[in-house]
């Protein structure tokens, strides 16, 4: 592609938006055209994200009116939404409506939960409010990139960070018919998963050197995981999920445990995982236990497994801001524009974080 693709980021001051801006700055085909912040229009991006000052020294946040003008002024822009749940749908709907009137054709990747469910009723049952644009649901597909080779919609909803790691570990077990009964998941996430606004769960003196569970068996990602797993594997499965808050900023570690249908040992399960992800450049299956430090700030996910004949455990680590949010969204946008799936995403993890 000879010309840079104008790229727009919505919801521009949160951690995920900051990670999107970092990835766009190094992308060979996407060029930032504008970034929306209703709360800070006119403020410099570098003020909100000092670590991005070298990439965006003079770039300022735009208002919604300015973003709408950008969308209508480019024939085929890329639009990423990092706006909050319950806000993103109406915002995207307004932008798409303006684009349709102007004859432009943006592709949208939404990182919120607003387009992850197939019906407005399913969304409302989880988030306890009406969907902001139910007529747009049919225009979005929700899946992990590794689990869907062909897209039938112009836009994508990227699963959440816990969902991404859980699905990468669970879908092969279901699709290959290896397990029976419910899948039990224990997941640990870094503090950035709670967002930028300080709350008790992310306050450093409380979270440092501590580990605790929350929303055990009732976390709102459970229905999302089940729906995406069914779409990817063709199997309806029960998930029992216990999330935990970890004493680190970035990364997710998930362990999925289930009963095997037929006796299997560790080497066989690892071999099955490797075959399943043989054509997935960002998923690596190792014999050794995966470690969060090996994937932080990268778009890679590492998996391993253990089996004792009756029970299997699959472990997955992924970065919650990258593979579980901004990086996965860029991976999808690459595909929507017919670019190499790996474009702008192959930088390795920095290590020793």
Secondary structure as UniProt FT lines:
FT   STRAND          5..10
FT   TURN            12..13
FT   HELIX           15..25
FT   STRAND          30..36
FT   TURN            41..42
FT   HELIX           45..48
FT   HELIX           50..52
FT   TURN            53..55
FT   HELIX           64..73
FT   TURN            75..76
FT   STRAND          78..81
FT   TURN            85..87
FT   HELIX           88..102
FT   STRAND          107..110
FT   TURN            114..115
FT   HELIX           120..127
FT   HELIX           134..139
FT   STRAND          140..142
FT   HELIX           145..147
FT   STRAND          155..157
FT   HELIX           161..175
FT   TURN            176..177
FT   STRAND          179..189
FT   HELIX           191..194
FT   HELIX           200..202
FT   HELIX           204..207
FT   TURN            208..209
FT   STRAND          212..214
FT   TURN            216..218
FT   HELIX           221..233
FT   STRAND          239..245
FT   STRAND          252..260
FT   HELIX           266..276
FT   TURN            277..279
FT   TURN            281..282
FT   STRAND          283..285
FT   HELIX           292..294
FT   TURN            295..297
FT   STRAND          301..308
FT   STRAND          311..318
FT   TURN            320..321
FT   HELIX           322..326
FT   HELIX           327..336
FT   TURN            337..338
FT   TURN            341..344
//
